[in-house]
């Protein structure tokens, strides 16, 4: 399988490789040492070990520093982005240590706090200090109290509640190692049933306790229709523009994220599919994107569209089975190529749309929604034949003859000035779901919508265990939760084609 060839290993990634090399195993996956008892142990001992393991920390929950940054001067952006990427690597390293020290944790109630969370806080404190220094060096003002975001907590949890945001009392289970640096009051003591039942034993899909679990799936036929559309009013824009760009037949993959972590190799810590622009890696400049090849049929669209791959955890040793972003960080199994990728731009039900600025960057969804909460989550999962109903925090179990669908609706309001923002969110916004109105000071742009269809085998769930599940790639500490699905877009339409799109949408026509 192909990968971007311009990539080079950065010092940050080298540290991550060294930190997790001990966890990489043949065929991918992480070593989950004695998280649950092995199949060879006596039954009574195995049950006791399972009970102890169920009370153990499943993952690490850290405040998302990047989402708290609202005003980072342009001169500080590069330095800040690299420090934010280092924060992600520190969490990955701590999570790897959490996963490989289950015996020590079982024998020492303070192990997680003393050996994992405490050192992690110290590293994060130093990194956050450097973020503040970068901002102040160019005359900016670091957010007040940013140092309080250094502390992390251990979690034993299930899914986040709807409408919660980072630190607003997440009802997500028991925490260990909570300190004053972690926003997260009011958490209760529930436990994730998906972690019980021997998920770490032989036959655990090669992913140990990293999920997904049985309770991450739901039968789509039992879901009530819940999709509603906003009626287009007089003065609205009802046309559509479809760009046909394929399904990554070129097998272009990398684990970078040019939007969030420019200049940092493996900034995503998971593998992306790419369609459209073929020059997208962490080191691509706007000029590189403008001059790259595109898979889109209309060569005026050199935009980059990228999303996390889906894998079936069937024991396949993929090309990245022992690499960062792949098996070395818990993303294991066979990568499944989408059967179709519908890329469509639609109008605004209340107003006409204006052209997107070239190189506008938009992220929809949140790759860290499991620990961040659902404030920025925007995942949508359904099945062909059932698109009147969408799941957000479950993977769908589709009936025979039906296929898995991922749906994405991007932000459709732009601030009229910026192609990006410090937290990669504030320069764009969603229109009001009831009226279609953009927030004050924002204007409507063509809304990118995407539907990705996959032919994946339906997982088997028996006795609370899921066998050969499919899951979206993600940061290892996010446990492959479906709520973390997300999609990325950089607009590289040429001016003429963008203007054609706008005219088409505003006139109510359907164009390609």
C-alpha positions in Angstrom: 0.0 0.0 0.0 1.1 3.5 -0.8 2.0 6.3 1.5 3.1 9.9 1.1 6.8 9.8 0.2 7.7 13.3 1.3 7.4 12.4 5.0 10.3 12.4 7.3 10.6 11.4 10.9 10.5 14.3 13.3 12.2 14.3 16.8 8.8 14.1 18.4 7.9 11.0 16.5 11.2 9.3 17.3 10.5 9.7 21.0 7.1 8.2 20.5 8.6 5.2 18.7 11.1 4.6 21.4 8.4 4.9 24.1 6.0 2.4 22.6 8.4 0.0 20.8 8.1 -2.5 23.7 4.3 -2.6 23.1 4.5 -3.5 19.4 3.9 -7.2 18.7 3.9 -9.2 15.5 0.6 -8.7 13.7 0.0 -5.4 15.4 -1.7 -4.5 18.7 -0.6 -3.7 22.2 0.7 -5.9 24.9 -2.1 -5.9 27.6 -0.1 -7.8 30.2 -2.4 -9.6 32.6 -5.2 -7.1 32.3 -7.4 -10.1 32.5 -6.3 -13.6 33.5 -5.0 -15.8 30.7 -7.1 -18.7 29.5 -4.8 -21.2 31.2 -5.5 -20.0 34.7 -7.9 -21.8 37.1 -11.5 -20.6 36.8 -11.7 -19.1 40.3 -8.5 -17.1 39.9 -9.5 -15.9 36.5 -12.8 -14.6 37.8 -11.0 -12.8 40.6 -8.6 -11.2 38.3 -11.4 -10.1 36.0 -13.1 -8.4 38.9 -9.9 -6.6 39.9 -9.3 -5.5 36.3 -12.8 -4.2 35.9 -12.0 -1.7 38.7 -8.8 -0.6 37.1 -8.3 2.5 35.0 -9.2 1.9 31.3 -7.7 5.0 29.8 -6.4 8.5 30.5 -8.4 11.7 30.4 -6.6 15.0 29.9 -7.9 18.4 29.2 -7.7 19.4 25.6 -5.3 22.4 25.7 -5.7 23.2 22.0 -9.4 23.7 22.4 -8.8 26.4 25.1 -6.6 28.5 22.8 -8.6 31.3 21.2 -6.1 34.0 20.3 -2.7 32.7 19.2 -0.7 35.3 17.1 0.3 34.1 13.7 4.0 34.3 14.7 3.4 31.8 17.5 1.3 29.3 15.6 4.1 27.0 14.4 5.7 26.7 17.9 2.4 26.3 19.6 1.2 23.5 17.2 4.4 21.6 17.8 3.9 21.8 21.6 0.3 20.7 21.2 1.5 17.7 19.2 3.9 16.9 22.0 1.1 16.9 24.5 -0.7 14.3 22.4 2.5 12.2 22.3 2.8 12.4 26.1 -0.7 11.1 26.5 0.1 8.3 24.0 3.2 7.3 26.0 1.3 7.4 29.3 -1.5 5.3 27.9 1.0 2.8 26.6 2.5 2.5 30.1 -1.0 2.2 31.5 -1.7 -0.7 29.2 1.5 -2.6 29.9 1.6 -2.4 33.7 -1.6 -4.1 34.8 0.1 -6.4 37.2 1.7 -3.5 39.0 -1.5 -1.6 39.1 -3.4 -4.6 40.6 -0.9 -4.8 43.4 -0.6 -1.1 44.2 -3.6 1.2 44.5 -1.4 4.3 44.1 0.5 3.0 41.1 -1.5 4.8 38.4 -1.2 8.2 40.1 2.4 7.9 41.2 4.0 6.1 38.2 1.8 7.4 35.3 -0.4 10.4 36.1 2.1 12.2 38.3 5.0 12.1 35.8 2.5 12.9 33.0 1.4 16.1 34.8 5.1 17.2 35.2 5.7 16.8 31.4 2.5 18.6 30.5 3.3 21.4 32.9 6.6 22.0 31.1 5.0 21.8 27.7 2.1 24.2 28.6 4.7 26.6 30.0 6.4 26.6 26.6 3.1 27.3 24.9 2.6 30.4 27.0 6.2 31.5 26.3 5.7 31.1 22.5 2.6 33.3 22.7 4.1 35.9 24.9 7.3 36.1 22.8 5.4 37.6 19.9 3.4 40.0 22.1 0.3 37.8 22.7 -1.4 37.0 26.0 -1.6 33.3 27.1 -5.1 32.2 28.3 -5.5 32.8 32.0 -5.1 29.6 34.1 -3.8 27.5 31.2 -1.4 25.9 33.7 -4.4 24.3 35.4 -4.9 22.1 32.3 -1.8 20.0 33.1 -3.4 17.4 35.4 -5.0 14.3 33.9 -7.3 11.6 35.4 -7.6 7.9 35.0 -11.0 6.7 33.7 -12.9 3.4 33.9 -15.7 4.7 31.7 -18.4 4.2 29.1 -19.8 6.7 26.6 -20.0 10.5 27.3 -23.4 12.0 27.9 -24.9 14.2 25.2 -24.3 17.9 25.2 -21.5 17.7 27.8 -18.2 19.5 27.3 -14.7 19.0 28.6 -14.8 19.3 32.4 -18.5 20.1 32.8 -19.3 17.2 35.1 -18.9 14.3 32.7 -21.1 11.4 33.8 -18.5 8.9 32.7 -17.6 6.6 35.5 -15.0 6.4 38.2 -11.8 8.5 38.0 -8.5 7.8 39.7 -5.7 10.4 40.1 -8.1 13.4 39.9 -6.3 16.6 40.9 -6.9 20.3 40.8 -5.5 20.6 37.3 -8.3 18.5 35.8 -11.7 20.1 35.1 -14.2 17.4 35.8 -16.4 17.8 38.9 -19.3 15.6 39.6 -18.3 12.4 37.9 -20.1 9.3 39.3 -18.9 5.8 39.8 -20.5 3.9 37.0 -18.5 1.2 35.2 -18.3 0.3 31.5 -19.8 -3.1 31.1 -17.9 -3.4 27.8 -14.7 -3.9 29.7 -15.9 -7.0 31.5 -16.3 -10.5 30.2 -12.7 -11.2 29.3 -12.0 -8.7 26.5 -8.3 -9.1 27.2 -8.1 -12.9 26.9 -7.1 -14.9 23.9 -9.4 -14.1 21.0 -9.8 -10.4 22.0 -9.5 -9.3 18.3 -5.9 -8.4 18.8 -6.7 -5.2 20.6 -6.8 -6.1 24.2 -8.8 -3.6 26.3 -8.6 -0.9 23.6 -12.0 -1.7 22.2 -14.4 -1.5 20.7 -16.7 -3.4 23.1 -20.1 -5.0 22.6 -21.9 -2.0 24.0 -20.3 0.2 21.3 -22.7 -1.4 18.8 -26.5 -1.1 18.2 -28.9 -2.8 15.9 -29.9 -0.1 13.4 -33.4 -1.8 13.0 -34.2 -0.9 16.6 -33.4 2.8 16.2 -36.3 5.1 15.7 -36.1 7.6 12.7 -34.4 10.7 14.0 -33.2 12.6 10.9 -34.9 15.9 10.1 -34.2 18.4 7.4 -34.6 22.2 7.7 -37.1 23.5 5.2 -35.6 25.8 2.6 -37.3 29.3 2.8 -37.7 31.9 0.1 -34.3 33.5 -0.4 -32.5 30.3 0.5 -30.2 28.2 -1.7 -31.3 24.7 -2.6 -28.8 23.7 -5.3 -26.1 21.1 -5.0 -22.6 20.6 -6.4 -21.1 17.1 -6.4 -17.3 16.5 -6.7 -16.4 12.9 -7.8 -13.0 12.1 -6.3 -12.9 8.3 -5.8 -12.4 6.2 -2.7 -8.6 6.3 -2.3 -7.9 3.8 -5.0 -4.4 5.1 -4.9 -4.1 3.8 -1.3 -2.7 7.0 -0.1 -2.4 6.8 3.7 -0.5 8.7 6.4 -0.8 9.4 10.1 -0.3 13.2 9.7 -2.8 16.0 10.2 -1.8 19.1 8.3 -4.5 21.2 9.9 -3.9 20.4 13.5 -0.2 19.4 13.6 1.6 21.0 10.6 5.2 20.0 10.4 4.8 17.1 12.8 5.1 13.5 11.6 2.4 11.2 13.0 0.5 14.1 14.4 -2.8 12.2 14.1 -1.7 9.0 15.8 -4.0 7.1 13.5 -4.2 6.4 9.7 -6.1 8.6 7.3 -7.7 7.8 3.9 -7.1 10.6 1.4 -9.1 11.5 -1.7 -8.7 14.6 -3.9 -5.3 16.3 -3.3 -2.4 13.8 -3.5 0.2 16.1 -1.9 -1.2 16.2 1.6 1.2 15.4 4.4 2.3 17.2 7.5 4.9 19.2 5.6 2.8 20.4 2.7 2.5 24.2 2.1 -0.4 25.9 0.5 1.7 26.1 -2.7 2.4 22.4 -2.5 -1.4 21.7 -2.3 -2.1 24.1 -5.2 0.4 22.3 -7.4 -0.4 18.7 -6.5 -2.3 16.1 -8.5 -5.9 15.4 -7.6 -8.1 12.3 -7.9 -11.1 14.5 -8.5 -12.6 14.1 -12.0 -12.9 17.9 -12.3 -9.2 19.0 -12.1 -10.3 22.4 -10.8 -10.9 20.7 -7.4 -7.6 20.0 -5.8 -9.1 20.1 -2.3 -8.0 17.6 0.2 -10.6 15.4 1.9 -9.3 13.0 4.6 -10.8 10.9 7.3 -9.7 8.0 9.7 -9.7 4.6 8.1 -12.1 1.8 9.2 -10.5 -1.5 10.1 -12.0 -4.9 10.8 -10.2 -6.5 13.7 -9.8 -9.9 12.1 -6.1 -10.5 12.8 -4.8 -9.2 9.5 -1.3 -7.7 9.7 -1.7 -4.5 7.7 1.2 -2.6 6.2 1.3 -0.5 9.4 1.0 -3.3 11.9 4.2 -2.4 13.7 4.2 1.3 12.9 3.2 4.5 14.8 -0.4 5.4 14.1 -1.0 1.7 13.2 -0.6 -1.4 15.3 2.0 0.2 17.6 -0.7 2.5 18.8 -3.6 0.1 18.9 -5.1 0.6 15.4 -5.1 -3.0 14.3 -6.7 -5.2 11.6 -7.7 -5.0 8.0 -8.2 -1.5 6.5 -11.5 -1.4 4.6 -11.8 0.8 1.5 -15.1 2.6 1.1 -17.3 1.3 -1.7 -18.4 4.9 -2.4 -17.6 8.4 -1.2 -20.2 11.0 -2.0 -18.8 14.5 -1.7 -21.6 17.0 -2.1 -21.8 20.7 -1.4 -25.3 22.0 -0.5 -26.9 25.4 0.1 -28.3 27.2 3.1 -32.1 27.0 3.8 -32.3 30.7 4.7 -29.8 32.6 2.5 -27.6 32.5 -0.6 -24.1 31.3 -0.2 -20.8 33.0 -0.8 -17.6 31.5 -2.1 -15.2 29.7 0.3 -11.8 31.3 0.5 -9.0 29.2 -0.9 -7.2 27.1 1.6 -10.0 27.4 4.1 -9.6 24.6 6.7 -12.5 22.8 8.4 -12.7 19.9 10.8 -16.0 18.4 11.6 -16.3 16.1 14.7 -13.8 15.6 17.4 -11.1 12.8 17.5 -11.0 13.1 21.3 -14.7 13.3 21.9 -14.6 10.3 24.3 -12.6 12.3 26.8 -13.4 15.8 25.7 -17.2 15.3 25.8 -19.6 15.9 22.9 -19.4 19.7 22.5 -17.6 19.3 19.2 -18.6 15.7 18.4 -20.4 15.3 15.0 -20.3 11.6 14.2 -23.0 9.9 12.2 -23.4 6.2 11.7 -26.2 4.4 9.8 -26.9 1.7 7.2 -28.0 1.7 3.7 -31.8 1.5 3.6 -32.0 3.1 7.1 -30.7 6.6 6.4 -33.7 8.2 8.2 -32.0 7.2 11.4 -28.5 8.0 12.6 -26.4 6.9 15.5 -23.8 9.1 17.1 -22.2 7.1 19.9 -22.7 3.6 18.6 -21.5 1.6 15.5 -24.5 0.2 13.6 -25.2 -3.5 13.2 -26.7 -3.6 9.7 -29.1 -6.4 8.5 -28.3 -8.7 5.7 -28.0 -6.8 2.4 -27.4 -3.5 4.1 -24.0 -1.7 4.4 -22.4 0.6 6.9 -22.6 4.4 6.2 -20.6 7.2 7.8 -22.2 10.6 7.4 -20.5 14.0 7.8 -22.0 17.5 7.7 -19.4 20.2 7.9 -19.8 23.7 9.3 -21.5 26.0 6.8 -20.9 29.5 8.2 -17.7 31.4 7.9 -16.4 34.5 9.8 -15.6 36.2 6.5 -11.9 36.8 7.4 -9.9 33.7 8.4 -9.0 30.5 6.8 -8.1 28.9 10.1 -8.2 29.7 13.8 -6.0 28.9 16.9 -8.3 26.0 17.9 -9.3 25.2 14.3 -12.9 25.8 15.2 -13.7 29.5 15.8 -13.5 30.7 12.2 -16.4 28.5 11.1 -19.7 27.6 12.7 -22.8 25.5 12.2 -26.0 27.2 11.1 -29.0 27.1 13.4 -30.6 23.6 12.9 -34.1 25.1 13.1 -33.8 28.2 11.0 -30.6 27.8 9.0 -29.4 31.2 10.2 -25.6 31.7 10.7 -24.3 33.3 13.9 -24.0 37.1 13.9 -21.0 38.1 12.0 -20.8 34.9 9.9 -22.0 34.3 6.4 -23.2 31.1 4.7 -20.8 29.1 2.5 -21.5 25.9 0.5 -21.9 23.2 3.1 -19.7 20.1 2.5 -21.6 16.9 3.2 -20.1 13.4 2.8 -21.4 9.8 2.9 -19.0 6.9 3.0 -20.4 3.5 2.4 -18.6 0.3 3.5 -19.2 -3.4 2.9 -18.0 -4.8 6.2 -19.0 -8.1 7.9 -21.5 -7.7 10.7 -19.6 -8.4 14.0 -20.7 -11.3 16.2 -21.8 -10.5 19.8 -22.2 -13.3 22.2 -22.1 -13.3 26.0 -21.2 -9.6 26.2 -18.2 -10.0 23.8 -17.8 -8.7 20.3 -15.8 -10.8 17.8 -14.1 -9.3 14.7 -15.6 -5.9 15.1 -15.0 -3.0 12.8 -13.9 0.3 14.3 -12.6 3.7 13.2 -8.9 4.5 13.8 -8.2 6.9 16.6 -5.9 8.2 19.3 -5.2 5.1 21.5 -6.6 6.5 24.7 -10.0 7.1 22.9 -10.7 3.3 22.9 -12.0 3.4 19.3 -15.3 4.9 20.4 -17.6 5.7 17.5 -18.3 9.2 18.9 -14.7 10.1 18.0 -15.3 9.9 14.2 -14.3 13.1 12.3 -13.5 14.4 8.9 -11.1 17.1 7.5 -11.2 19.4 4.5 -8.9 22.0 3.0 -10.5 24.0 0.1 -8.2 24.0 -2.9 -10.9 24.7 -5.6 -9.7 27.1 -8.2 -11.5 30.4 -8.3 -13.5 29.7 -11.5 -14.8 26.3 -10.3 -15.7 27.7 -6.8 -17.7 30.5 -8.5 -19.5 27.9 -10.6 -20.3 26.0 -7.5 -21.8 29.1 -5.8 -23.9 30.0 -8.9 -25.2 26.5 -9.2 -26.2 26.3 -5.5 -27.8 29.7 -5.4 -29.8 29.0 -8.6 -31.2 25.8 -7.2 -29.5 23.5 -9.8 -27.8 20.2 -9.4 -24.2 20.3 -10.8 -21.0 18.2 -10.9 
